[in-house]
Amino acid sequence: MTMTDSNRGHVLPIYVLADESGSMTDLIDDLNDGLRSLHRTLLGEPMAAAKVRFSVLGFSDDVVERVHLADLRGTDEFPLLTPRGRTSYLAAFEDLIDRIPADVRSLKAEGYQVHRPAVFLLSDGRPNPDEDWKDAHRRLTDRNTTLAAPNVIACGIVDADARTIDEVATRPEFGFVAEKGADVGAVIAKFCAALTASVIASGRSLDSAHPVLEVEKPEGFTVAIDVI
C-alpha cells in the first residue's frame, strides 16, 4: 500500500496573510524577524510542527505567495516579505477563495485528514476605500459557499481600524488591535510570539480526542470589539 493509499494523519493548514503595502516599509524587517523566530521555535517542537502546513502570503495590490503549505521541519528559510503597493483586502480574500479549497483538495489527495484552515491576518492600515471587499470576505467565510471556509484571526496595528478588524475576524474573540502608542517593533514581536504559541498549541491539539483551534491573544493587543 502506498503512502497516499493509507491515512497520513491529521494536518491543520495555517496561512499568515501579511500586509505588504507601502506603509509597512518601516515595519517589514520586524515582521520578517518575527517569522524567522517562529520558524526556529517550531523546529524545536517537531511533534506540533508535524501537524501544521504553513503558508505565508503577502498582500498589497495583489497576493504573492512567499511560503506554500510548508512542513516547517523541512524548511530551511523563509523568503522575505517586501513592501509594495496599496492595501487590497479584496485581492487578499479573492485569492483565498481559490487557494484554500485547492490546497485542501491537494492535502486530501496525499492522504491527510485536513482540519479547518486558519488565516492570521496582520495589517497596519485601512483597506483601499475604492474597493468593496465585504462580499469576497462573506464568500470566503461562508461554509456553504467555500470548501473548508477558514477561521480568520485578524490583528490590526498602527492605523488599522478596530471596526474593520472586528468585521474581518470570523469570531469576536478573533479580532485584535494593538494598544495605541505602543512601540510598533515590540507589537509585531508580540504578534509573532502569539502566532507561534497558537501554532504549537493547535498542532498539539490535533492529537487529542477533541482537537480545537487554539488562538492566543497577543500581549499588548485589545479584542477589537471592546474598543468600538
Residue, then its C-alpha position, 0 to 999 in steps of 0.5 A: m500500500t502506498m503512502t497516499d493509499s493509507n491515512r497520513g494523519h491529521v494536518l491543520p493548514i495555517y496561512v499568515l496573510a501579511d500586509e505588504s503595502g507601502s506603509m509597512t516599509d518601516l515595519i517589514d524587517d520586524l515582521n520578517d524577524g518575527l517569522r524567522s523566530l517562529h520558524r526556529t521555535l517550531l523546529g524545536e517542537p517537531m511533534a506540533a510542527a508535524k501537524v501544521r502546513f504553513s503558508v505565508l502570503g503577502f498582500s498589497d495590490d495583489v497576493v504573492e505567495r512567499v511560503h506554500l503549505a510548508d512542513l516547517r521541519g523541512t524548511d530551511e528559510f523563509p523568503l522575505l516579505t517586501p513592501r509594495g503597493r496599496t492595501s487590497y483586502l479584496a485581492a487578499f480574500e479573492d485569492l483565498i477563495d481559490r487557494i484554500p479549497a485547492d490546497v485542501r483538495s491537494l492535502k486530501a489527495e496525499g492522504y491527510q485528514v485536513h482540519r479547518p484552515a486558519v488565516f492570521l491576518l496582520s495589517d497596519g492600515r485601512p483597506n483601499p476605500d475604492e474597493d468593496w471587499k465585504d462580499a469576497h470576505r462573506r464568500l470566503t467565510d461562508r461554509n456553504t459557499t467555500l470548501a473548508a471556509p477558514n477561521v480568520i484571526a485578524c490583528g490590526i496595528v498602527d492605523a488599522d481600524a478596530r471596526t474593520i478588524d472586528e468585521v474581518a475576524t470570523r469570531p469576536e474573540f478573533g479580532f485584535v488591535a494593538e494598544k495605541g502608542a505602543d512601540v510598533g517593533a515590540v507589537i509585531a514581536k508580540f504578534c509573532a510570539a502569539l502566532t507561534a504559541s497558537v501554532i504549537a498549541s493547535g498542532r498539539s491539539l490535533d492529537s487529542a480526542h477533541p482537537v480545537l483551534e487554539v488562538e492566543k491573544p497577543e500581549g499588548f493587543t485589545v479584542a477589537i470589539d471592546v474598543i468600538 
